[in-house]
């Protein structure tokens, strides 16, 4: 199998997967993508049923010729050691893909744990990076906790987590700030887009980036994005093996990494039909699909805080993949959901099935309920459940009138002390903390 190479969405020279992972972003500010997408078929996954098994098969072409190729199986088994069940809610029509059974109760655990395992091996190899390496990540809620958990106490690496002050749930904030050791937590006076801008400015500052050996763990890093395609592969294969039909997805969307991973999975040949992106009051994706004009804007605070992104980074990958707005419209559609509709969805779904969902999952369920009836009846849909409802107890519990017990691993984190510093959204303030 020939070695896979990666290049920037803005052009430039090709690099290895190790270089792409350790650089995070390309020197020209673009995002790394593979030079070609392999073509797979459901039959290629025969005998593979677990997430680690399917991930290894799916990702092998992307790591071909790399120092990680022979270790991909152990990386998948180590990183993806928790369930991602496809729970059927309404026979023949609706399932929920539960991605919140990892150590921080959010889907970000998949990409973060995989990327951390890759980086640890790349650094120990010594050819592509020299420790100590600083992993810098901007978070709108769940990413930072998953990254902190995945890298906590790993040798030769430290983590800097930037989150918008007052714009994440209390339990999310605790998950971002309870680590210590090699994890630095910074509350930024601003919004998520300010945090993301600071990270980009830090990487663009050659002196700062070089001195601290900066690397990214956001979904701008291709090493965090690739494994997310694996749970779409697993869910779609499970449904295809059972019914012989493709599975459609409704995906709550913030920085667009989760949605783009599904597009990649379908392009690879997995049995995936429609992809609908569920957004909140932050509507640049929906507006772009409607008008053909890409107009990022300051983000708006909503109940679905992890989706409060006004300039989704992975739109650059999606636009590069599709080439024009007509092709992009064939890949995905989008629907925006208001806070009032999120509240109604949380109550309605609890009344239907007695299940409590997080606000982001409720956003996806609202979109499913408001698809055209023919769309709902002609296809089987999976709404992606991105986080456990207990992470949003201050929103969900008053609406449902009941307590939601956190999973055991989340409860253990909530018992730890919190520590963080607060900074202005200025590069000088960030640099002073490094």
Secondary structure, DSSP 8 states (H G I E B T S, - for coil): -----EEETTEEEEE-HHHHHHHSS-TTS--EEESS-----GGGGTT--SHHHHHHHHHGGGGTTSTTGGGHHHHHHHH--S---EEEEETTTEEEEE---STTSBTHHHHHHHHHHHHHHHHHH-SS--S-EEEEEEESSHHHHHHHHHHTT-TTEEEEEEEETTSS-HHHHHHHHS--TTEEEEEEES-HHHHHHHHHHHHH-HHHHHHHTEEE-STTSHHHHTTHHHHHHHHHHHHHHHHSS-EEEEEE-SSSHHHHHHHHHHHHT-SEEEEEEEE-S--HHHHHHHHS----------SSGGG--SS-TTHHHHHHHH-SHHHHHHH-EEEE--HHHHHHHHHHHHHHHS----HHHHHHHHHHHTS-HHHHHHS-EEEEE-B-GGGGHHHHHHHHTS-----HHHHHHHTS----EEEES-HHHHHHH-
